[in-house]
Amino acid sequence: GANATSLNYKIIVLNDDGTESAIDPAKTALRFKQQFRIEIEADSDLYVYVFHEDPMGVRTILMPDAVDKDRVPRVKKGEKKILPDDGTYFEVGPPAGDEQL
């Protein structure tokens, strides 16, 4: 049989009061300059690449970034990992529109 790899993820936003909360990206629009992280749980060992696609269809790689281009985040089966994994956040930037991770 084929080996299938899958993962579950959550978008976790930084609220104005400094707390964090998980959102449903299908039902919640992120605001300009809103900061967020991605929580990933893997069903098998895997390496994670995070891409962003802007409203014009242009793709940019967010992880690994240019500084750590040789350090691809690894998630082990059953493990939860928060990305970025250095304590920082991704931030929503212009232009406004439908975007994908």
N, C-alpha and C positions, 0 to 999 in steps of 0.2 A: 504494500500500500504506500501511498504518498505520505511524506512527512509534512504536516501542516503546522505552521507557526502562526500564533495569534497573540494579541494583547488587548487589554482593556485600558482605557485612559479616562482621566477626568481633567477638566480645566479648572484650576483653582485661582480665583482672583484675589488681589489685595484690595480690601475695602478701605474707604476713606478714613475709618477709625483705626486702621492698622491691623485689623483681624483678617483672616483668610476664610473664604467659603467656596465650595464647589458649585459650579453652575452647569446647566445643560446648554451647550453651545448651539443646539438646534432651536432653543427657545429664548436665548438671552443674547442680545447684541453687546459686544464690548464697546466701551467708549474710547475716544481718542485719548491717548496717553495712559489708559488703564494698564496696570501691570498684572501679569499672570504667570503661573507656572503650569506645568503639565505633570500629572501623576500617572505613572505607567505601572501596570501589573502584567507580567508575562506568563503565558502558559507553557513556555519553553525558554531555554537560554537564548538570548538574542542580543544583537547590537542595534542601537537606536540612532536613526538619522531623523532630524526634524526639518521639514521643508515648509516654507510659507509661500502661498500663491496669492498675489494681490488681485484686485478687481480687474486688472488688464490681462491676467493670465501669466504674469511674469513670476517665475519661481526663484526663491532665494533659499540657500541652506542656512538654517539657524544653528544646528548642532550637527557635527562639531563646528565651532566657529573658526575664524581665520587664525586666532591666537593659538587655539588648541586643535588644529586641524588633524593631528595624528592621534588624538585621544577621543575615540568614539565611545560614548556611554554604553556600558554593558549592563543588561538586566538579566538576572538569573531566574529560572523557573520559580514561580510563587513569590518572588520578591517584588516589593513596591519601590519605585524610584521616582524622585521628584527632579524634574528638569526645568531650568538649568540646575545642575547639581553643585553649584558653587555658592549658593545662598542668594543669588541675584534673581531677577525676574525678566521675562520678556516684556516688551512694551508695545502697545498698539500705536501705529504711526499712520500718517497720511499715505495715499488718498483714502477717503471713506468709501465703503462699498462692501460687497460680499467677498470674503476672503476664506481661505482654507489652510489648515495645518495638515 
